[in-house]
Amino acid sequence: MSWFFWLLDSHPAVEEKILAEICKIIGEREDLDPKTPLVFRPEEMKKMDYLHAALSEALRLYPSVPVDHKEVAEDDIFPDGTVLKKGTKVIYAIYAMGRMEAVWGRDCREFKPERWLRITDGRFMSESAYKFTAFNGGPRLCLGERFRLLSDEICCGINLVSLPCEGGERSSRGAEACSDNVHESMG
């Protein structure tokens, strides 16, 4: 999360897009009450495509586990012909893989959440677990991936709505600021 907020601080346009997305979702509520705390609903979380893209992009550049290793359980052969004997340790650098031009393109070192969005409709699209290895892949895929992303989205959403939805200074009142501005704009 620290890297994510550092990236947002370095990319204010991304922060504004996330905030606009969150405020749009809050603005669609029919039962918005300024006196109750703002709690995101599961169906609202599913609409936060740009936030999900920004979190995925941050994890691509700064994975929680930058280097991982596996041990070969029984003799095997890689598709390229490399022979692996039982007990061999295979080490791979997730951090480096997230910056490989051959995998992510010439802009691989740039923070670009848009790379995770479909051009046609702006919806989030995931990558293969073998390309985006922050949560492993295959039979070792992280069981907590969805929970981790959901908790990150909730944390970011709550922290980011400390900004007012329609300009002005940052508020220290947390989610109330966005909620108040949505109420004011609704009438």
Secondary structure, 3 states (H helix, E strand, C coil): CHHHHHHHHHCHHHHHHHHHHHHHHHHCCCCCCCCCCCCCCHHHHCCCHHHHHHHHHHHHHCCCCCEEEEECCCCEECCCCCEECCCCEEEEEHHHHCCCHHHHCCCCCCCCHHHHECCCCCCECCCCCCCCHHHCCHHHCCCCHHHHHHHHHHHHHHHHCCCCCCCCCCCCCCCHHHHHHHHHHHC
